[in-house]
Amino acid sequence: MQSAEECYKKLTDKNFDKSIASAKIQQEYIKKYTARYHGYYVHTLYIPKMFTEEMSEFFSRSANIMYGILEKVIREYKTNAEYRKLFGFEEKLEKLILRPNHYNCELPIARIDIFFNEDDFTFKFCEFNADGSSAMNEDKELNQAIKLTSTYNEFIKKYNVRTFELFNSWVNAFMDIYSTYDKAVKNPYVAIIDFFNGDISREFTAFKTAFENNGIECEICEITDLKYENGRLISPSGRHINAIYRRAVTCDIMRNYDKVQSFIQAVENNDVCLIGDFKTQVIHNKIVFKILHHQMTASFLTPDEIQFIKEHIPYTVSLTKEQVIKHNVLNTKNKWVIKPEDSYASKGVYAGIEGMTDKAWQKAVTENIDNHYLLQEYCEPFSSWNIDITHDENAQYKKYSNITGIYVYNGKMAGLYSRIAKNSIISTQYSEMSLPTVIVSEK
């Protein structure tokens, strides 16, 4: 991959003024067209994230193995009461998870995030996102924006470049899953639901358009505005909903349990097809990283799967006083990350290595002991060169930390998502940015 990246850098430097001018055009496109996240447009750099076909195949194989393990974990949770105790979910949530299966898929959609070393193909898993998996539109729009740059158009004369289509492919996967639903109808009315609070991003409208382009009627619905009447879940526009693409994450639903009773009742009575169902919370909750190392998990995995976990799942335990003392956590801050068991968008994550003083680290750790927090080994991300002329004409090439998201639709890899940061921790609360992801090969 070095040769392609080096080629891109040389093409950028060859006519730097032209590169800067086209970067400004790229930036204007991003400001105008890309999805905003909580009011902010996507930040990116000039050089895209490039992977080889070999790397793409490697991601696909690795995701398949992890997906198979996660499926087994979900099934074990549903059938083994002793195993369920390891997760400690509240009774209301457990009841929802234990609903009967109504279609043939345990985990309809996921984005499996990994720290991938491009030099030796070693990697560690960072996070398993389920129904709330996002950023498909970021990748789409960033790949449109990069076509406006001079370097990209010179680069594609020398290299074959392909990207991933993440919208129609999800509609196809969604409908394949729905076709196995025990109460499926011929022409279902689909609702995309979340807690929007009046702010519907372009990503949701892009998915709505994809459903409609495939001949499927679709509506974006605020989950709190749904009504349940006479065995039917009714959308705000008055339509009978047959199937749901759930983007509302489980912790938000449980936090607003009393406000979403129409949704809950329709799901409990199987009067709507919920894709994905609540059982996906079993693998979305970060406590699964701890449980994957547990002997009870090893008891239903193959030897190869057990070895896969040892190699790729970071050491993870509950943040307890005993563990803090055992590992001398207060005095070894650069070795650890602490994070809530159930959160998203990096909320409440603390990394000792990320510029925290000893005092600040010790305070964060001690305040969250026995507070549903996890202690996890810090994984050093792979770093690669890039340049920020998109925002700074006087920018210099710098090393940025990388994280790779692997989208999995109905058990198969559908695409990739790339994030970078100036810092060692890649999260929205630090310096996270996104890059368009391309697969390259020599012509």
C-alpha positions in Angstrom: 0.0 0.0 0.0 3.0 2.3 0.5 3.4 2.8 -3.2 -0.1 4.0 -3.8 0.0 6.4 -0.8 3.4 7.6 -1.9 2.1 8.2 -5.4 -0.8 10.2 -4.0 1.5 12.3 -2.0 3.8 13.0 -4.9 0.8 13.9 -7.1 -0.4 16.3 -4.4 3.0 18.0 -4.1 3.7 18.1 -7.9 1.2 21.0 -8.3 0.5 22.0 -4.7 -1.3 25.3 -5.6 -3.7 23.3 -7.8 -4.2 20.8 -4.9 -5.0 23.6 -2.5 -7.5 25.2 -5.0 -9.3 21.8 -5.5 -9.3 21.2 -1.8 -11.3 24.4 -1.3 -13.9 23.1 -3.9 -13.9 19.8 -2.0 -14.5 21.6 1.2 -17.4 23.6 -0.2 -19.1 20.5 -1.4 -18.7 18.9 2.1 -20.2 22.0 3.8 -23.1 22.0 1.4 -24.0 18.4 0.9 -22.7 16.2 3.7 -24.8 15.0 6.7 -24.3 17.1 9.7 -23.8 15.4 13.0 -25.3 17.5 15.9 -24.9 20.6 13.7 -21.4 20.0 12.6 -20.3 19.0 9.1 -17.8 16.2 8.5 -14.1 17.1 8.8 -11.7 15.3 6.5 -8.2 15.5 5.1 -6.8 15.6 1.6 -5.6 12.0 1.1 -8.2 9.2 1.2 -7.9 6.0 3.1 -6.5 3.4 0.7 -6.7 -0.3 1.2 -5.6 -3.1 -1.2 -7.9 -5.8 -2.4 -5.9 -8.2 -0.2 -6.8 -6.1 2.8 -10.4 -5.9 1.8 -10.6 -9.7 1.6 -8.8 -9.9 5.0 -11.4 -7.6 6.6 -14.2 -9.7 5.1 -12.8 -13.0 6.5 -12.1 -11.5 9.9 -15.6 -10.0 10.1 -17.1 -13.3 9.2 -15.3 -15.0 12.0 -16.3 -12.4 14.6 -19.9 -12.3 13.3 -20.1 -16.0 13.8 -18.9 -15.7 17.4 -21.3 -12.9 18.1 -24.2 -15.0 16.8 -23.3 -17.8 19.1 -23.1 -15.4 22.1 -26.6 -14.1 21.3 -28.0 -17.6 21.1 -26.3 -18.7 24.3 -27.8 -15.6 26.1 -31.3 -16.6 25.0 -31.0 -20.2 26.0 -28.8 -20.2 29.1 -30.0 -18.5 32.2 -26.7 -18.8 33.9 -24.9 -17.1 31.0 -27.4 -14.2 31.1 -26.4 -13.4 34.6 -22.9 -12.4 33.3 -24.5 -9.5 31.5 -26.6 -8.1 34.3 -29.3 -6.5 32.1 -32.4 -5.1 33.8 -35.5 -7.3 33.9 -37.4 -5.1 31.3 -34.6 -5.3 28.8 -34.0 -9.0 29.4 -37.7 -9.7 28.7 -37.5 -7.9 25.3 -34.3 -9.8 24.4 -35.9 -13.1 25.2 -38.8 -12.6 22.8 -39.1 -15.5 20.3 -37.2 -15.3 17.0 -39.5 -14.1 14.2 -37.0 -14.0 11.3 -33.8 -15.8 10.4 -31.0 -13.4 11.4 -29.5 -12.8 14.9 -27.6 -9.6 13.9 -29.1 -7.8 10.8 -26.6 -4.9 10.7 -23.3 -4.1 12.4 -20.3 -2.0 12.2 -17.4 -3.8 13.7 -14.5 -1.3 14.5 -10.9 -2.5 14.6 -7.4 -1.1 15.1 -5.7 -2.6 12.1 -1.9 -2.6 11.6 -1.4 -2.2 7.8 2.2 -3.4 8.0 1.7 -6.8 9.5 -2.2 -7.3 9.4 -2.4 -7.7 13.2 -5.5 -6.1 14.8 -7.6 -5.6 17.8 -11.4 -5.1 18.0 -12.5 -1.7 19.4 -16.3 -1.8 19.3 -19.3 -3.7 18.0 -22.1 -1.3 16.8 -25.4 -2.9 16.0 -28.7 -1.3 14.9 -27.5 2.3 15.4 -24.5 1.7 13.1 -24.0 5.0 11.2 -21.7 7.1 8.9 -22.7 5.4 5.7 -23.6 8.8 4.3 -20.3 10.3 5.4 -18.4 7.7 3.3 -20.7 8.3 0.4 -20.4 12.1 0.4 -16.7 12.1 1.1 -16.1 9.8 -1.9 -18.2 12.3 -4.0 -16.2 15.2 -2.6 -12.8 13.7 -3.3 -13.6 13.4 -7.0 -13.5 17.2 -7.1 -9.8 17.2 -6.2 -7.0 17.4 -8.8 -4.9 14.8 -7.2 -7.6 12.2 -7.2 -8.3 12.6 -10.9 -4.6 12.2 -11.6 -4.3 9.2 -9.3 -7.1 7.3 -11.0 -5.2 7.4 -14.3 -2.6 5.2 -12.6 -4.7 3.1 -10.3 -8.0 1.2 -10.3 -10.2 2.6 -7.5 -13.4 1.2 -6.2 -15.7 2.2 -3.3 -18.6 0.5 -1.5 -22.3 1.1 -2.0 -24.0 1.1 1.5 -27.6 2.1 0.8 -29.2 -0.2 -1.8 -27.1 -3.0 -0.4 -28.7 -2.5 3.0 -32.2 -2.3 1.5 -31.5 -5.7 -0.2 -30.3 -7.2 3.0 -33.2 -5.8 5.0 -35.7 -7.2 2.5 -34.0 -10.6 2.5 -34.3 -10.7 6.3 -37.9 -9.5 6.1 -38.8 -12.3 3.7 -38.2 -14.8 6.5 -40.4 -12.9 8.9 -43.3 -15.1 10.1 -45.9 -12.4 9.4 -44.4 -11.0 6.2 -46.6 -9.2 3.7 -46.0 -8.7 0.0 -45.5 -4.9 0.0 -44.5 -3.8 3.5 -44.6 -0.3 4.7 -41.2 0.5 6.3 -40.4 3.0 9.0 -37.0 4.2 9.9 -37.2 5.1 13.6 -35.0 7.0 16.1 -35.1 9.8 18.6 -34.7 12.7 16.2 -35.8 15.6 18.3 -36.5 17.5 15.1 -33.1 16.9 13.6 -33.2 14.4 10.8 -29.9 14.0 9.1 -29.2 13.4 5.4 -28.3 9.8 6.2 -31.8 9.0 7.1 -33.3 10.7 4.1 -30.7 8.8 1.9 -31.9 5.5 3.3 -35.5 6.5 2.8 -34.7 7.3 -0.8 -32.9 4.0 -1.2 -36.0 2.1 0.0 -38.3 4.1 -2.3 -35.9 3.6 -5.3 -36.3 -0.2 -4.7 -40.1 0.1 -4.8 -40.6 0.0 -1.0 -42.7 2.7 0.7 -40.8 4.2 3.6 -41.3 6.9 6.3 -38.9 8.4 8.8 -40.6 8.3 12.2 -39.9 9.9 15.5 -40.2 6.8 17.8 -42.1 8.8 20.5 -44.8 9.8 17.9 -45.8 6.2 17.0 -49.3 5.0 17.9 -50.5 1.4 18.6 -54.1 0.8 17.7 -56.1 -2.4 17.2 -53.0 -4.5 16.7 -51.4 -2.1 14.3 -48.4 0.3 14.7 -49.3 3.6 13.1 -46.8 6.1 11.8 -47.2 9.9 12.4 -48.7 10.2 8.8 -51.3 7.6 9.7 -49.8 4.6 7.8 -49.8 1.0 9.1 -46.1 0.1 9.7 -45.2 -3.5 8.7 -41.4 -3.4 9.2 -39.0 -1.2 11.2 -35.4 -0.3 10.4 -34.4 0.5 14.0 -31.8 3.2 14.4 -32.8 4.1 18.0 -30.1 2.5 20.2 -31.3 0.3 23.0 -30.0 2.4 25.9 -32.0 5.4 24.6 -35.1 3.3 24.3 -34.8 2.0 27.8 -34.1 5.5 29.1 -37.3 6.6 27.5 -39.2 3.4 28.1 -42.5 5.1 29.3 -42.5 7.4 26.2 -42.2 4.7 23.7 -44.9 2.3 24.9 -46.7 2.1 21.6 -43.5 0.9 19.9 -42.8 -1.5 22.8 -46.3 -3.0 22.8 -46.3 -3.5 19.0 -43.0 -5.3 19.2 -43.9 -7.5 22.2 -47.1 -8.6 20.4 -45.2 -9.2 17.1 -47.5 -6.8 15.3 -44.5 -5.3 13.5 -41.2 -6.7 12.2 -38.4 -5.2 14.2 -35.0 -5.2 12.3 -32.9 -5.4 14.4 -34.5 -6.9 17.4 -33.5 -6.2 21.0 -31.2 -9.3 21.1 -28.6 -7.2 19.3 -28.0 -5.4 22.6 -26.2 -8.6 23.8 -23.2 -7.8 21.6 -23.6 -4.0 21.4 -23.1 -3.6 25.2 -19.4 -3.2 25.8 -19.5 -5.7 28.6 -19.4 -8.4 25.9 -15.6 -7.7 25.6 -15.2 -8.9 29.1 -17.6 -11.8 28.6 -15.9 -13.0 25.4 -12.9 -13.9 27.6 -15.1 -15.8 30.1 -14.8 -19.6 30.5 -18.6 -19.9 29.9 -18.1 -18.3 26.4 -15.2 -20.6 25.7 -17.4 -23.6 26.5 -19.5 -23.2 23.3 -16.8 -21.9 20.9 -14.4 -23.9 18.8 -10.7 -23.9 19.6 -10.0 -21.6 16.6 -12.6 -19.2 17.8 -11.2 -19.2 21.3 -7.7 -18.4 19.9 -9.2 -15.7 17.7 -10.6 -14.0 20.8 -7.3 -14.3 22.6 -5.5 -12.6 19.7 -8.0 -9.9 18.8 -10.2 -9.0 21.8 -8.4 -6.6 24.2 -8.1 -7.6 27.8 -11.2 -6.3 29.5 -12.5 -6.5 33.1 -15.0 -4.6 35.2 -13.6 -1.5 36.8 -13.6 -2.6 40.5 -11.3 -1.6 43.4 -9.8 -5.1 43.3 -8.9 -4.8 39.6 -7.5 -1.2 40.1 -5.2 -2.5 42.8 -4.3 -5.7 41.0 -3.1 -3.8 37.9 -1.8 -0.7 39.6 -4.2 1.3 37.3 -3.9 4.6 39.2 -0.1 4.7 38.4 -0.1 3.2 34.9 -2.5 5.5 33.1 -0.9 5.0 29.7 -1.8 1.3 29.7 -5.5 1.7 30.1 -8.8 3.0 28.9 -12.0 3.1 31.0 -15.4 3.3 29.4 -19.1 2.8 30.3 -20.6 -0.6 29.7 -23.4 0.8 27.6 -22.8 4.0 25.6 -22.1 5.2 22.1 -20.3 8.1 20.4 -17.4 7.7 22.9 -19.4 9.2 25.7 -17.8 8.9 29.1 -14.6 7.3 27.7 -11.3 8.2 29.5 -7.8 7.4 28.1 -4.9 7.9 30.4 -2.5 8.4 27.4 -4.6 11.2 25.9 -3.0 14.1 27.7 -4.6 13.4 31.1 -2.7 14.4 34.2 -2.0 11.8 36.8 -4.5 13.6 39.1 -7.2 13.8 36.4 -6.8 10.1 35.5 -6.9 9.0 39.2 -10.0 11.1 39.7 -11.8 9.6 36.6 -10.9 6.0 37.7 -11.9 6.4 41.4 -15.2 8.1 40.6 -16.2 5.3 38.3 -15.2 2.2 40.4 -18.3 -0.1 40.6 -20.2 2.4 38.4 -20.8 0.0 35.4 -17.5 0.9 33.9 -15.0 -1.3 32.1 -11.2 -1.3 32.4 -9.6 -2.2 29.1 -6.1 -2.4 27.8 -5.0 0.5 25.6 -4.5 -0.5 22.0 -2.0 1.6 20.0 -3.6 2.6 16.7 -1.8 2.4 13.3 -0.6 5.8 12.1 -0.3 7.0 8.6 0.7 10.2 6.8 -1.9 12.8 5.7 -2.2 16.5 5.2 -4.9 19.0 6.2 -4.8 21.4 3.2 -8.6 21.0 3.2 -8.6 23.5 6.2 -5.1 24.9 6.3 -3.1 26.0 3.2 0.1 26.0 5.2 -0.4 22.5 6.6 2.5 20.0 6.7 2.3 16.2 6.4 1.6 14.6 9.8 1.0 11.2 11.2 -2.6 10.4 12.1 -4.1 7.5 14.1 -6.4 5.2 12.2 -9.5 3.1 13.0 -11.4 1.0 10.5 -15.1 0.2 10.6 -16.4 -2.9 8.8 -20.0 -2.8 7.9 -21.7 -6.2 8.0 -25.2 -6.6 6.5 -27.0 -9.9 7.1 -23.8 -11.6 8.0 -21.7 -10.3 5.0 -19.2 -7.5 4.7 -20.8 -4.6 2.9 -18.2 -1.9 3.1 -15.6 0.0 5.2 -15.5 3.3 7.1 -12.4 5.1 8.0 -11.7 7.5 10.9 -8.5 9.2 11.9 -7.3 11.6 14.7 -4.3 13.7 15.6 -4.4 11.9 18.9 -4.0 8.3 20.0 -7.7 8.1 20.9 -10.1 8.3 17.9 -13.3 9.7 19.2 -15.7 12.6 18.8 -14.6 14.1 22.1 -11.0 14.4 20.9 -9.9 15.2 17.3 -11.8 12.6 15.2 -12.2 13.1 11.4 -13.4 10.8 8.6 -11.8 9.8 5.4 -13.3 8.5 2.2 -12.4 4.8 1.9 -11.2 3.4 -1.4 -9.9 0.0 -2.5 -7.0 0.4 -5.0 -5.1 -1.8 -7.3 -2.5 -1.1 -10.0 -3.8 -0.9 -13.6 
